[in-house]
Amino acid sequence: MSNLAALTAQRDGLLKKIRAIEAACEGIENENNAKRVQKLNLEQAQYSAQRQEIAAKLAVVDGKLAAINAGIMELGGTGVEKILEAIKNQRWYFIKNKPKILFDRNTGLIWANLNTFNYVGKENNLYNLSDVGDIINNYSFGVDGFRVPTCYELWQAVEDKTIPFHRDGDANWRLFGIYYLACEYNGYIKSKDMDDCGATNDISNQTVAIFPCSDYLIQNSDYQEIINPDNPVYTEKERLQFTLDLFTKNELWPIFTDAEVTELYKKIYFEKPKLLAQLQELQTQINELQKVTLLSSDFDYTALLAKYDIKAINVSLIKYYQAVQQWCRELMEKVDYYEEQKASVIKDFNLISLKLSKKYEADTNLTEAENTLLCDRQHFFQKNFSLGMNSVKTKILAVKKQADALEYRIDEIDEGENSLRELAELEQEKRASFAFLAENTAKIIKNALCKIEYFEANHTFVMNAINIWENWTEGYRVFKTTYKEDMKHDCEDDGIEEEIWSAWYQDWQQLRYAIELKMQPVIERGLCGSMPTNKEVKTSVPEQLIHILDEYKKQIDKFYKEERKGIYQKFAFQAGGDLQEKFETESSLYKFVAMLQSELQDIIFNCKNAEDRVWILNWANSLLDIQIDEVLKFVANNDLQKISHTILDEFAALKQKNYDIYLADAKAYSEEKARREKAYNSLIFKMRKDLAK
């Protein structure tokens, strides 16, 4: 039996016991009782016998406990009325769960039970007066506040001779024929004969019997005034109710002269509250198991799975396909409702999905590597930025379709003549366990929900990322066509040969490709989570990185469109001018690298986490070294013997500068960056000087 089934069975048992008490004890004609019963049963034990999920809405539709309500309405006699009548006819009460006391309805005082309390000492010897206080204080009555009564309290207790400790046939009202110690004066109070009541404080021989009492239950209350029959404010029923309330509030179980009333009291005020408390505890557990939660990445499929009897499903192929069908229907309802609730978010990103869904077509103007880059980039965005639950639904429906097919196969086998053999063969086929199937479908949903929740929380970043993808992809195509044609025409107008400007464009393309490679990793890092900053920023760190990368790209483009030709023309007619031209070009390009690094520095040192600083530095390293690599490659390819090996070694050593060790100190990092920039420019100058010799 599943947890849910076990809990439900326990609940039903408790409800049965509660109904039995109500049927025998309580009536709707008792207004106060009806309200109490209704509150307990509706608020504390509310349960829906059959809960329906309406489009998986975030609500648990629990009906009222119809059986209990019907039982309340059908009650004929009232147990509370019987108890109140018994209170009216009985003054003294021994207490079942406090056996050492006796309660007086008329005064609200509690007295020692003389059947258990030693009112006299051993061999019926009276107590020394000096020992009375210690004897009372050292005895455990189960209730606090016991003391020697006043003369008047003792007279009130015994004057009508109904107190259980009065001996029939006594001519006076003394208990067991003994005088008891009272702390008020002896004699007459308003014509009351205290002496005949056994009350005295005139102890000539300093020995007494003890009959302690306590006003603990009625302290700071008007109990005695309220229950006074001469009080015109309260009805008889209300006065009796005050006594009943005194019992229930103090959790006392009075013993009535009528044993049936005592049992009635126990059922209503002791058994039923315990049953209701157990019922409430079970109801809480059942509610947790049946709780319908709006789908989220925290969706706990096991709560939904608890409704299913996994053990029974595992041993029955019919129960298996029925459970799979039901499971898929429930998930589909939840997905449909989730789509309803997140319609605006999903709508926004469905537009994105349309942009990304188009198959990438190779561009003849791009190299194979460039086409691969753009194709892989589009695939990355398709995988990570396409929203909508259609693919999730398709997968879930595919599972349900298989369960439907299983049902159809069984129906077909039932029509044949070899059903026993064919059913046996079908039963032996391998299939995923229901628990594993449920876990896998829940995983499919959770993966999609994680993506949607991320997009919802990072809407601006996602929309910007899509714009970046579009702009960069289109921008690279423009670079490969328009920019190339512009360079060609501009150079041809000045008589610059194709061989020369093609080499420039090749260098430009190499730089642009290196920059393009850096865009996607930043988006990937952004999808992994936020990069906390020390100072609040308007845009996220990944967006800042894309921005400075885009600025660097624009500077490179501007240089090749507006400055590269001028450097060539400056050295075109000098001896060794081609070499000087190359070094000046690389020196100019390095200025952009230095600017990039300065902007990176601000971002790096605003990052709160060291791992984010290291990630940014590692991400940028290849760009920071690109001009150094280009110069070293150029020198190696051209076998420039005039440049000293010492200078080349120093230049190569620039790549060995490890910025990681400065990431904890912005000032040290800045100083090291400045030293490296100065060293680069100095070494370039020395190389050009050697070439001029």
C-alpha positions, 0 to 999 in steps of 0.5 A: 500500500502506498503512503497515500493509501495508508494515510487515507485509511488511517484518516477514514478510521479516525473519521469513523470514530468521530462520527460515532461520537457525534451520532451518540452525543451531540445535537444540532439544536445546541447552538454553541456545540454546533458551532464548535463542532462545525469549526473543528470539523470544517477548519481542522479536519477539512478534506476532499474525498475526491480532488480534481485538478482543473487545468492544473491550476495552482489550487487544491480543490478540496471539498468539505467533509460531506459525511461529517457535515451530514452527520452533524445535521442528523444528530438527534440528542445532545451529549452536552445537554446531558452533561449540563443537566448532570452538572446542575444535579451534582455539586461534588466531583472526584476527578478521574485524571486528578485523583487526589482532589475533590471539586466543589461546583458551588464555589469552584474550590478544589479540596483534598481527597480525604480518601487519599490524603492523610487528614490525620497522622498515623494511628489516627493521631492529630497533627501538631499545629506547627507541622501543618504548613509542611505537610500541605506543601510537601504533598503532591495534589496535582494542582497548585495553591493548597492551603488551610481553608477559612472557617467560612470556606469550610462551612460552605463545603459541609453545611448541606451534608452532600460532601462525600466525606460526611458520615450518615447519622452524624448529628452535626456536619463534621467530617468523620466527626473530627474538627478541622483546622481553619484560619479564621476565628471560631464562633458564629459568622452571620448565624453560621455555626462554625463549630458544628461544621468542624471548623476551628482555630481555637486549638488548645492542645495544638493538634489538628486534623487537616482538610486543605483547599485551593482556589487555583481554578478560579483565581482572578475570575468571577466564577462564584458571582457568575454561578450564583443562582441569584445573578440576574445576568446569566441564565441557568444554562449559561451558569452551568456552562461556566462550570463545564468550561472550567472543567474543559479549560483545565483539562479535568475529567470529572466523575459524574454519579451517572457513569454514562455521563462520565463516559459521554464527557470522556468521548466528547472532551477527551477522545474526540479532540485527540482524534481530530488532532490525529486527523489534522496531522494526517490531513496535513500529510495527505495535503502535502502528498496531493499538493498541486504546485505550479510547475517550476524548476523546483517541481518535485515529481515524487509528490505527484508520484505518491498517488500511484501504487508503484508496487501494484503497477510493477506487477500488472501490465494493464495497470502499467499502461493505465498509469502511464496514460494517466501520468502523461495526462497529468503532466500535459495538464500542468504544462498547458496551465504553465503555458497559460501562466507564462504566455507573455514570456513564451510569446516573446521568445517564440519570436526568437525561436522563429529567427533561430529555426531557419537552417544555416546556409553556407555563404560562398563569400566565407571560408569553411572555418568561417561558415563553421563558426557561424553555423555552430554559433547559430546551433548554440543559440537555437539550443539555448535560446529557443523557447516554447513547450512544444518539444516537451509536449511532443516527448510526453505525448510520444510516451503516452502514444506508446502506452496507448499502443500497448493497450491496443495490442492487448485488445487485439490479443484478446480477440485472437485464439492464442491470447494466453501465449501472446499475452505472456510474450507481451508481458515478458517484453522489456520496458522502462519501470514506471518510476524511471519513466516518471523521473525521465519525463519530469526531467524533460519538463524541468530542463525546459522550465529552467530555461524559461525561468532563466529567460524570465529573470534575465529578459534583458540579457537574453534579448540583447544576446539575440540582438548581438547574434543577429548583428554580429552575424550580419556584420561579419557577412558585411565585412566579407563583402561590402568592406572587402569591396570598399577596400578594393575600390579605394586601393585601386583608385590609388593604384595599389596592387591587389597583392598588397591590399589583399594581404592587408585584408588577410590581416584584417580578416585574421583579427576579425575572426579572432574577435568573432571567436570571443563572442559566444564564450561570453554568452555561454558564461552569462547563461551559467549565472550572474557575475556579482560586482562590487559596485552596482552596474546598469548592465551585466558583466557579460554585456559589458564584455561584449560591448568593449569587444564590439568597440575593439572590433570597430576600432580595428575596422576603422583602422583598416578602412581609414589608416592602413593605406596611409601607413603604406603610402608613408613608407612605400618609397623608402628602402626597407619601407615594407618592414617599417610599414609592418612594425608601425602597423602592429604598433598602431594596432597594439594601441587598440589592444592597450585600450581594450585592456584598460577597459577590461581592467575596470570590469575585472576589478569590479567583479566580486569573485576571484574566479570571475576575474580569472575567467575574464583574463583567460578569455582575453589573453589571446587577444592581448597577445595577438600583436606580439604573436604577429610580430614574432611570426613576421620576424620568423617568416622574413628571417630578419637577421638585423634584429638582435636576438636579445631584443627578440628574446625580450619581445617574446618574454612579453608573452610570459607576463602573468597577469594572474598574480596581480588580480588581487591588487588593481594598482599592481595590475595597472602598473604591470599593464603599463610596464608591458605596454611601455616595453612593447613600444620600446622593443618595437622602436629598437627593432625598427632602429636595427632595421634602419642600420 
